[in-house]
């Protein structure tokens, strides 16, 4: 005849493991919105940083185009082209 104490103990062990598993699953489910918020905040900060870098690139491009147009119109303005080039190189090499 099987020992009822072992069966009861094993049943309790299974019940406890199942209970802890269910509790863990519930807590994981309950914390999901907070993880999503943190992920969104990280993505937003990365996008803001990217936007700042894009603005800097657009400023360099605009300055360069302005210097090129002025050079094409009057044939001078080489100093302005050199100034924009030096500024661009300085910023590019500081990021490396």
N, C-alpha and C positions, 0 to 999 in steps of 0.2 A: 504494500500500500504506500503511495507517495506521501512524502512529508508535507503537510499543509503549511507549516511555518516557512519552508523554502518557497513555495508557490506564492504565498502572501507577500513575502519579502521581495520576490522577483516582480510581482505585479505592482507593488509600491514603487520599486525602482523604475519600472517602465513608466508608471504614471508620473513620477517626479521628472524623469528625463523629458517626457512629452510636455509636461507643464513648463519646464524651463525653455524648451524649444519654442513653444507657443509664445511665451513671454518675450523671448529674444526676437522672434519674428514680428510681434506687435511693436516692440520698441524700435526696431529697424524701420517699420512702416511709419511710425509716428515721427521719426526724425527725418524722413525723406524731404519734406518741404524745407527744412532748415539747410540741408545739404544743397538743395537746388538754389536757395537764396545765396549761399556762399559762392556757388559756381557762377551764378549770374553776376555777382559783384566782381569776381575775378575777370570774367569776360568783358564786363563794362569797362573796367580799368584798363584792360589791354586794348580795347577799341579806342578809348580816349587817348592813350599813348600813341597809338597808330595815327589817330587824327592829327595830333600835334606834329608828328613826323611828316605827315602829308602836307600840312600847312607850310612847314619849313621848306619842303621840296618845291611847292608851288611858288613860294617867295623867291627862291633861287632861280627858278625857271622864268618867272616874270622879269626879274632883274636882268637876266641874260638876254631875253628877247628884247627888252627895252634897249639895252646896250647895242645889240645887233641892228635893230631898226635905226637907231640914231647913227650908227656907223654907216649903214647903207644910204641914209639920206644925205649926210654931209661929208662922208668919206673920212671923217676924223673919228675921234672918240675911242682910239685904241687904249688910252689910259683907263677909260671906264670899263672896257672889256677885260683888261688885265686885273682891275680892282675886283670885278665880279668873280673872275676865275680864281684869284687868290683867296677870296672869302669862301668860295665853294670848296676849294681844296683844303683850307684850314678846318672847316667844319667836318668834311668827310673824313679826314685823317684823324681827327679827335674822336670819332666814333669807332674807329677800328681798334 
